């Protein structure tokens, strides 16, 4: 997805992340290009973007068959 944002404008991007495993997961990399700013500012901005998240393991679901057998 390519997106151009004009100076003074705002853009909000929302997406759903469906992890396949628990634990630390890497997020998709967001490339930011600021043509009027120095490369150092772009690098500084990237430091504030999250790069990974922790996905908690899902708790065990009660088994309906074991409940009815008891």
N, CA, C and O atoms as a GROMACS GRO file, in nm:
protein
  280
    1UNK      N    1   0.084  -0.117   0.000
    1UNK     CA    2   0.000   0.000   0.000
    1UNK      C    3   0.089   0.123   0.000
    1UNK      O    4   0.175   0.138   0.087
    2UNK      N    5   0.068   0.209  -0.096
    2UNK     CA    6   0.142   0.337  -0.100
    2UNK      C    7   0.046   0.446  -0.057
    2UNK      O    8  -0.070   0.448  -0.096
    3UNK      N    9   0.097   0.536   0.023
    3UNK     CA   10   0.014   0.642   0.078
    3UNK      C   11   0.094   0.770   0.081
    3UNK      O   12   0.207   0.773   0.131
    4UNK      N   13   0.037   0.876   0.029
    4UNK     CA   14   0.100   1.008   0.034
    4UNK      C   15   0.019   1.096   0.129
    4UNK      O   16  -0.104   1.105   0.117
    5UNK      N   17   0.088   1.159   0.223
    5UNK     CA   18   0.022   1.246   0.318
    5UNK      C   19   0.080   1.386   0.300
    5UNK      O   20   0.201   1.406   0.308
    6UNK      N   21  -0.006   1.481   0.275
    6UNK     CA   22   0.039   1.618   0.254
    6UNK      C   23   0.073   1.684   0.387
    6UNK      O   24   0.021   1.644   0.491
    7UNK      N   25   0.160   1.784   0.386
    7UNK     CA   26   0.195   1.854   0.511
    7UNK      C   27   0.070   1.911   0.578
    7UNK      O   28  -0.015   1.971   0.512
    8UNK      N   29   0.061   1.892   0.708
    8UNK     CA   30  -0.053   1.942   0.784
    8UNK      C   31  -0.173   1.848   0.783
    8UNK      O   32  -0.271   1.875   0.852
    9UNK      N   33  -0.167   1.740   0.707
    9UNK     CA   34  -0.277   1.645   0.700
    9UNK      C   35  -0.251   1.528   0.796
    9UNK      O   36  -0.138   1.506   0.839
   10UNK      N   37  -0.356   1.456   0.826
   10UNK     CA   38  -0.345   1.338   0.912
   10UNK      C   39  -0.396   1.217   0.838
   10UNK      O   40  -0.485   1.227   0.753
   11UNK      N   41  -0.340   1.102   0.870
   11UNK     CA   42  -0.387   0.976   0.814
   11UNK      C   43  -0.372   0.870   0.920
   11UNK      O   44  -0.265   0.856   0.981
   12UNK      N   45  -0.477   0.794   0.942
   12UNK     CA   46  -0.473   0.687   1.040
   12UNK      C   47  -0.485   0.555   0.965
   12UNK      O   48  -0.575   0.536   0.883
   13UNK      N   49  -0.393   0.463   0.996
   13UNK     CA   50  -0.396   0.332   0.932
   13UNK      C   51  -0.425   0.228   1.039
   13UNK      O   52  -0.357   0.221   1.141
   14UNK      N   53  -0.525   0.148   1.015
   14UNK     CA   54  -0.560   0.040   1.106
   14UNK      C   55  -0.552  -0.091   1.030
   14UNK      O   56  -0.595  -0.101   0.915
   15UNK      N   57  -0.498  -0.191   1.094
   15UNK     CA   58  -0.497  -0.324   1.033
   15UNK      C   59  -0.504  -0.427   1.144
   15UNK      O   60  -0.464  -0.401   1.257
   16UNK      N   61  -0.555  -0.544   1.110
   16UNK     CA   62  -0.564  -0.654   1.206
   16UNK      C   63  -0.445  -0.747   1.185
   16UNK      O   64  -0.408  -0.779   1.072
   17UNK      N   65  -0.388  -0.789   1.294
   17UNK     CA   66  -0.275  -0.881   1.291
   17UNK      C   67  -0.320  -1.010   1.355
   17UNK      O   68  -0.355  -1.012   1.473
   18UNK      N   69  -0.322  -1.118   1.280
   18UNK     CA   70  -0.365  -1.248   1.330
   18UNK      C   71  -0.243  -1.337   1.348
   18UNK      O   72  -0.199  -1.402   1.253
   19UNK      N   73  -0.188  -1.340   1.469
   19UNK     CA   74  -0.066  -1.419   1.492
   19UNK      C   75  -0.098  -1.568   1.490
   19UNK      O   76  -0.206  -1.611   1.530
   20UNK      N   77  -0.002  -1.646   1.444
   20UNK     CA   78  -0.018  -1.791   1.438
   20UNK      C   79   0.048  -1.860   1.557
   20UNK      O   80   0.024  -1.978   1.581
   21UNK      N   81   0.130  -1.786   1.632
   21UNK     CA   82   0.201  -1.845   1.744
   21UNK      C   83   0.203  -1.746   1.861
   21UNK      O   84   0.190  -1.625   1.842
   22UNK      N   85   0.218  -1.799   1.980
   22UNK     CA   86   0.233  -1.715   2.099
   22UNK      C   87   0.380  -1.675   2.112
   22UNK      O   88   0.468  -1.736   2.052
   23UNK      N   89   0.404  -1.571   2.191
   23UNK     CA   90   0.541  -1.523   2.213
   23UNK      C   91   0.564  -1.394   2.138
   23UNK      O   92   0.471  -1.331   2.088
   24UNK      N   93   0.692  -1.355   2.130
   24UNK     CA   94   0.726  -1.232   2.059
   24UNK      C   95   0.712  -1.253   1.909
   24UNK      O   96   0.765  -1.349   1.853
   25UNK      N   97   0.640  -1.162   1.844
   25UNK     CA   98   0.618  -1.168   1.700
   25UNK      C   99   0.660  -1.036   1.637
   25UNK      O  100   0.635  -0.929   1.693
   26UNK      N  101   0.722  -1.043   1.522
   26UNK     CA  102   0.763  -0.923   1.450
   26UNK      C  103   0.645  -0.863   1.376
   26UNK      O  104   0.565  -0.935   1.317
   27UNK      N  105   0.636  -0.733   1.380
   27UNK     CA  106   0.532  -0.662   1.305
   27UNK      C  107   0.582  -0.632   1.164
   27UNK      O  108   0.703  -0.622   1.143
   28UNK      N  109   0.491  -0.617   1.070
   28UNK     CA  110   0.535  -0.577   0.935
   28UNK      C  111   0.606  -0.442   0.941
   28UNK      O  112   0.567  -0.353   1.017
   29UNK      N  113   0.710  -0.428   0.862
   29UNK     CA  114   0.789  -0.305   0.864
   29UNK      C  115   0.717  -0.194   0.788
   29UNK      O  116   0.667  -0.215   0.677
   30UNK      N  117   0.712  -0.080   0.847
   30UNK     CA  118   0.652   0.037   0.786
   30UNK      C  119   0.764   0.126   0.734
   30UNK      O  120   0.844   0.176   0.813
   31UNK      N  121   0.770   0.145   0.604
   31UNK     CA  122   0.873   0.230   0.544
   31UNK      C  123   0.821   0.373   0.537
   31UNK      O  124   0.712   0.398   0.485
   32UNK      N  125   0.900   0.465   0.589
   32UNK     CA  126   0.862   0.606   0.592
   32UNK      C  127   0.966   0.684   0.512
   32UNK      O  128   1.086   0.671   0.534
   33UNK      N  129   0.917   0.765   0.421
   33UNK     CA  130   1.005   0.847   0.340
   33UNK      C  131   0.962   0.993   0.358
   33UNK      O  132   0.851   1.031   0.323
   34UNK      N  133   1.051   1.073   0.413
   34UNK     CA  134   1.025   1.216   0.432
   34UNK      C  135   1.118   1.292   0.338
   34UNK      O  136   1.232   1.321   0.375
   35UNK      N  137   1.072   1.325   0.217
   35UNK     CA  138   1.161   1.385   0.118
   35UNK      C  139   1.221   1.519   0.160
   35UNK      O  140   1.331   1.553   0.117
   36UNK      N  141   1.151   1.594   0.240
   36UNK     CA  142   1.202   1.726   0.279
   36UNK      C  143   1.284   1.725   0.407
   36UNK      O  144   1.333   1.829   0.452
   37UNK      N  145   1.298   1.610   0.465
   37UNK     CA  146   1.374   1.598   0.591
   37UNK      C  147   1.501   1.518   0.567
   37UNK      O  148   1.512   1.441   0.472
   38UNK      N  149   1.595   1.538   0.655
   38UNK     CA  150   1.721   1.463   0.646
   38UNK      C  151   1.696   1.316   0.680
   38UNK      O  152   1.600   1.283   0.749
   39UNK      N  153   1.784   1.231   0.633
   39UNK     CA  154   1.772   1.087   0.659
   39UNK      C  155   1.779   1.059   0.809
   39UNK      O  156   1.719   0.962   0.856
   40UNK      N  157   1.852   1.141   0.884
   40UNK     CA  158   1.863   1.121   1.029
   40UNK      C  159   1.727   1.135   1.096
   40UNK      O  160   1.696   1.060   1.188
   41UNK      N  161   1.644   1.230   1.052
   41UNK     CA  162   1.511   1.247   1.110
   41UNK      C  163   1.423   1.126   1.083
   41UNK      O  164   1.346   1.084   1.170
   42UNK      N  165   1.433   1.070   0.964
   42UNK     CA  166   1.356   0.950   0.930
   42UNK      C  167   1.399   0.834   1.018
   42UNK      O  168   1.315   0.758   1.067
   43UNK      N  169   1.529   0.821   1.039
   43UNK     CA  170   1.581   0.714   1.124
   43UNK      C  171   1.534   0.732   1.269
   43UNK      O  172   1.499   0.635   1.336
   44UNK      N  173   1.532   0.855   1.316
   44UNK     CA  174   1.485   0.884   1.451
   44UNK      C  175   1.337   0.850   1.465
   44UNK      O  176   1.295   0.796   1.567
   45UNK      N  177   1.260   0.881   1.364
   45UNK     CA  178   1.117   0.851   1.367
   45UNK      C  179   1.091   0.701   1.374
   45UNK      O  180   1.000   0.658   1.444
   46UNK      N  181   1.168   0.623   1.304
   46UNK     CA  182   1.151   0.477   1.303
   46UNK      C  183   1.175   0.416   1.440
   46UNK      O  184   1.117   0.312   1.473
   47UNK      N  185   1.258   0.479   1.520
   47UNK     CA  186   1.286   0.425   1.655
   47UNK      C  187   1.160   0.423   1.741
   47UNK      O  188   1.149   0.341   1.832
   48UNK      N  189   1.065   0.513   1.714
   48UNK     CA  190   0.944   0.521   1.795
   48UNK      C  191   0.833   0.428   1.747
   48UNK      O  192   0.731   0.415   1.814
   49UNK      N  193   0.852   0.365   1.633
   49UNK     CA  194   0.751   0.271   1.582
   49UNK      C  195   0.775   0.133   1.642
   49UNK      O  196   0.889   0.087   1.645
   50UNK      N  197   0.669   0.066   1.689
   50UNK     CA  198   0.690  -0.069   1.744
   50UNK      C  199   0.736  -0.165   1.635
   50UNK      O  200   0.689  -0.159   1.521
   51UNK      N  201   0.827  -0.254   1.672
   51UNK     CA  202   0.878  -0.352   1.576
   51UNK      C  203   0.833  -0.493   1.608
   51UNK      O  204   0.832  -0.580   1.521
   52UNK      N  205   0.794  -0.517   1.733
   52UNK     CA  206   0.744  -0.649   1.770
   52UNK      C  207   0.649  -0.637   1.887
   52UNK      O  208   0.652  -0.540   1.963
   53UNK      N  209   0.565  -0.737   1.901
   53UNK     CA  210   0.468  -0.742   2.010
   53UNK      C  211   0.475  -0.880   2.075
   53UNK      O  212   0.525  -0.976   2.016
   54UNK      N  213   0.423  -0.888   2.196
   54UNK     CA  214   0.415  -1.017   2.265
   54UNK      C  215   0.272  -1.067   2.257
   54UNK      O  216   0.179  -0.996   2.297
   55UNK      N  217   0.254  -1.186   2.206
   55UNK     CA  218   0.123  -1.249   2.195
   55UNK      C  219   0.109  -1.349   2.309
   55UNK      O  220   0.185  -1.446   2.318
   56UNK      N  221   0.011  -1.324   2.396
   56UNK     CA  222  -0.010  -1.414   2.509
   56UNK      C  223  -0.068  -1.546   2.461
   56UNK      O  224  -0.152  -1.547   2.372
   57UNK      N  225  -0.023  -1.657   2.520
   57UNK     CA  226  -0.082  -1.786   2.482
   57UNK      C  227  -0.228  -1.791   2.526
   57UNK      O  228  -0.265  -1.736   2.629
   58UNK      N  229  -0.308  -1.855   2.446
   58UNK     CA  230  -0.450  -1.867   2.478
   58UNK      C  231  -0.465  -1.973   2.586
   58UNK      O  232  -0.402  -2.079   2.580
   59UNK      N  233  -0.549  -1.944   2.686
   59UNK     CA  234  -0.572  -2.040   2.793
   59UNK      C  235  -0.643  -2.164   2.742
   59UNK      O  236  -0.706  -2.162   2.636
   60UNK      N  237  -0.632  -2.272   2.816
   60UNK     CA  238  -0.699  -2.395   2.776
   60UNK      C  239  -0.848  -2.379   2.785
   60UNK      O  240  -0.900  -2.326   2.884
   61UNK      N  241  -0.917  -2.423   2.683
   61UNK     CA  242  -1.062  -2.419   2.681
   61UNK      C  243  -1.114  -2.546   2.749
   61UNK      O  244  -1.062  -2.655   2.724
   62UNK      N  245  -1.217  -2.533   2.833
   62UNK     CA  246  -1.272  -2.653   2.896
   62UNK      C  247  -1.330  -2.745   2.790
   62UNK      O  248  -1.394  -2.700   2.694
   63UNK      N  249  -1.306  -2.873   2.807
   63UNK     CA  250  -1.355  -2.973   2.713
   63UNK      C  251  -1.496  -3.013   2.753
   63UNK      O  252  -1.517  -3.065   2.863
   64UNK      N  253  -1.592  -2.990   2.665
   64UNK     CA  254  -1.732  -3.020   2.695
   64UNK      C  255  -1.754  -3.169   2.720
   64UNK      O  256  -1.839  -3.206   2.801
   65UNK      N  257  -1.680  -3.255   2.652
   65UNK     CA  258  -1.698  -3.400   2.668
   65UNK      C  259  -1.659  -3.444   2.810
   65UNK      O  260  -1.725  -3.532   2.866
   66UNK      N  261  -1.555  -3.387   2.867
   66UNK     CA  262  -1.512  -3.426   3.001
   66UNK      C  263  -1.610  -3.377   3.106
   66UNK      O  264  -1.625  -3.440   3.211
   67UNK      N  265  -1.678  -3.266   3.080
   67UNK     CA  266  -1.775  -3.215   3.175
   67UNK      C  267  -1.899  -3.305   3.178
   67UNK      O  268  -1.951  -3.335   3.286
   68UNK      N  269  -1.946  -3.349   3.062
   68UNK     CA  270  -2.066  -3.433   3.058
   68UNK      C  271  -2.037  -3.572   3.109
   68UNK      O  272  -2.129  -3.638   3.158
   69UNK      N  273  -1.911  -3.621   3.099
   69UNK     CA  274  -1.880  -3.754   3.146
   69UNK      C  275  -1.873  -3.758   3.298
   69UNK      O  276  -1.890  -3.865   3.357
   70UNK      N  277  -1.848  -3.647   3.362
   70UNK     CA  278  -1.830  -3.644   3.508
   70UNK      C  279  -1.958  -3.653   3.581
   70UNK      O  280  -1.959  -3.652   3.704
   0.00000   0.00000   0.00000
